[in-house]
Every structure is written in structure tokens, then in C-alpha cells.
Amino acid sequence: MAAALLRRAVVVAAVLATVTSLLAPAAVAQLSTSFYSGSCSSLESIVRSGMVSAVQQEPRMGASILRLFFHDCFVNGCDGSVLLDDSSTLTGEKNAGPNANSLRGFEVIDAIKSRVDAACPGTVSCADILAVAARDGVNLVI
């Protein structure tokens, strides 16, 4: 009986050690609000000014952008795919069943993306712009 408990304890310890060693690198990688500070230092101010303008024109837009962000993250992670337009061979997420005529704020993100691309071509992902815009939208309405 004691030998069986000892074996079980050793197995549990080995499993925990394995899981810990596999997860340790993930624990080191942290999100950072300064990720683009070197490659696109104007990102924060561009997104913030775009969201200030959008919320001033339509006070519910902060909440709408947060909802847009939620829908982007809901299925396969926060990848900006909710912003995809239809093509000749694909129905983009923007017009997919659950999102069609339901989400709004696409034009706000498109305008911000255009300004970010003009300042920092090919540097900032659509997903990151949407995340920063959602954060700023919430901060503007609380």
C-alpha cells in the first residue's frame, strides 16, 4: 500500500514538473502596452484621437467597438478576422450570419487603420488596432 502511494506521488510530481516546464515559457511572454513604442510611436495617439472623434459623433461607438472586439475574439482568437470583407470566393466574417447587420464601427476602425498605415506602413496589425481602439473606447465612456 505504501509503495503504491509513493508511486502515485512520484507520477503526480513528474506530471506537475512536465506541465510546469511546458507552461513556463508562456508565463514569461507578457502583453505590453509599449510593444509598438519603437516601431510605431504614434500608434497610441492616432487610435486615441480616432476614438475620441468617433465617440464625440456617436456616444455609443465606444461600446460598439468593444462588441466588435468581442466578436473578433470569440471564435478563433483575436485575429482581426471580423474586419474581413467578402471576396469573390469567401464570405468574410464581417457579413457572416451572426455578424451581418449586427456589428457596427467598421468604418471607425478602417479610418484609424488608414491613419496608422500612413504613419507606420505595414507595422501594426488590424487585430492590435482593434484591441487598442476597444480599450480606448471603454476608457472614453466610463
C-alpha positions in Angstrom: 0.0 0.0 0.0 2.8 2.5 0.9 4.6 1.6 -2.3 1.5 2.3 -4.4 1.1 5.7 -2.7 4.8 6.5 -3.2 4.5 5.6 -7.0 1.4 7.7 -7.3 3.1 10.6 -5.6 6.1 10.3 -8.0 3.9 10.1 -11.0 1.9 13.2 -9.9 5.2 15.1 -9.2 6.5 14.1 -12.7 3.3 15.3 -14.4 3.4 18.6 -12.5 7.0 19.1 -13.3 6.3 18.4 -17.0 3.3 20.7 -17.2 5.2 23.4 -15.3 8.2 23.2 -17.7 5.9 23.4 -20.7 4.0 26.4 -19.4 7.0 28.3 -18.1 7.9 29.9 -21.4 4.3 31.1 -21.8 4.4 32.7 -18.4 7.4 34.7 -19.4 5.8 36.2 -22.6 3.7 39.1 -21.4 1.5 41.5 -23.2 2.9 45.0 -23.3 1.3 48.4 -24.0 4.6 49.6 -25.2 5.1 46.9 -27.9 4.9 49.4 -30.7 6.7 52.2 -29.0 9.8 51.7 -31.1 8.3 50.7 -34.4 5.2 53.0 -34.4 5.4 55.5 -31.7 2.4 57.4 -32.9 0.0 54.4 -32.7 -1.5 55.3 -29.3 -2.2 58.9 -30.2 -3.7 58.0 -33.6 -6.0 55.4 -32.2 -7.0 57.6 -29.3 -7.8 60.6 -31.5 -9.8 58.4 -33.8 -11.8 57.0 -30.9 -12.3 60.4 -29.3 -13.7 61.7 -32.6 -15.9 58.6 -33.1 -17.4 58.8 -29.5 -18.0 62.5 -29.8 -20.0 61.9 -33.0 -21.8 58.8 -31.6 -21.6 58.3 -27.9 -22.4 54.6 -28.2 -19.5 53.9 -30.5 -17.1 53.0 -27.6 -19.4 50.2 -26.7 -19.9 49.2 -30.4 -16.1 48.9 -30.8 -15.8 46.8 -27.7 -18.6 44.5 -29.1 -16.7 44.3 -32.4 -13.6 43.3 -30.5 -15.5 40.6 -28.5 -16.9 39.1 -31.8 -13.4 39.1 -33.3 -12.0 37.2 -30.3 -15.0 34.9 -29.8 -14.3 32.0 -32.3 -10.6 31.6 -33.1 -8.9 34.2 -31.1 -8.3 37.9 -31.5 -7.0 38.0 -35.1 -8.8 40.8 -36.8 -10.8 38.4 -39.0 -14.1 40.1 -38.1 -12.8 43.0 -40.2 -12.5 40.9 -43.4 -14.7 42.0 -46.3 -16.3 39.4 -48.7 -14.3 38.3 -51.7 -15.4 36.5 -54.8 -14.6 33.2 -53.2 -15.2 33.9 -49.5 -17.8 35.4 -47.2 -15.8 37.4 -44.8 -16.7 37.4 -41.1 -18.0 40.9 -41.4 -21.0 39.7 -43.3 -21.2 36.1 -41.9 -24.5 35.1 -40.5 -24.1 36.0 -36.8 -22.4 39.3 -37.6 -24.4 40.6 -40.6 -26.4 43.7 -39.7 -25.4 43.2 -36.1 -22.0 44.8 -35.7 -21.0 48.4 -36.3 -18.0 50.5 -36.1 -16.1 49.0 -39.1 -15.8 52.5 -40.6 -14.2 53.8 -37.4 -11.6 51.0 -37.4 -11.0 51.4 -41.2 -10.3 55.2 -40.7 -8.0 54.5 -37.8 -6.2 51.8 -39.8 -5.7 54.2 -42.7 -4.1 56.8 -40.5 -1.9 54.2 -38.7 -0.8 52.7 -42.1 0.1 56.2 -43.3 2.3 56.8 -40.3 3.7 53.3 -39.9 3.2 51.3 -43.2 2.9 47.6 -42.7 3.7 47.7 -39.0 0.6 47.4 -36.9 -1.9 44.5 -37.3 -5.6 45.1 -37.6 -6.1 42.9 -34.6 -3.9 45.2 -32.5 -5.6 48.3 -33.8 -9.0 46.8 -32.8 -7.7 45.9 -29.4 -6.3 49.4 -28.7 -9.5 51.0 -30.0 -11.7 48.9 -27.8 -9.6 49.8 -24.8 -9.7 53.5 -25.6 -13.4 53.3 -26.4 -14.2 51.8 -22.9 -12.0 54.5 -21.3 -13.8 57.2 -23.1 -17.3 56.1 -21.9 -16.7 55.2 -18.3 
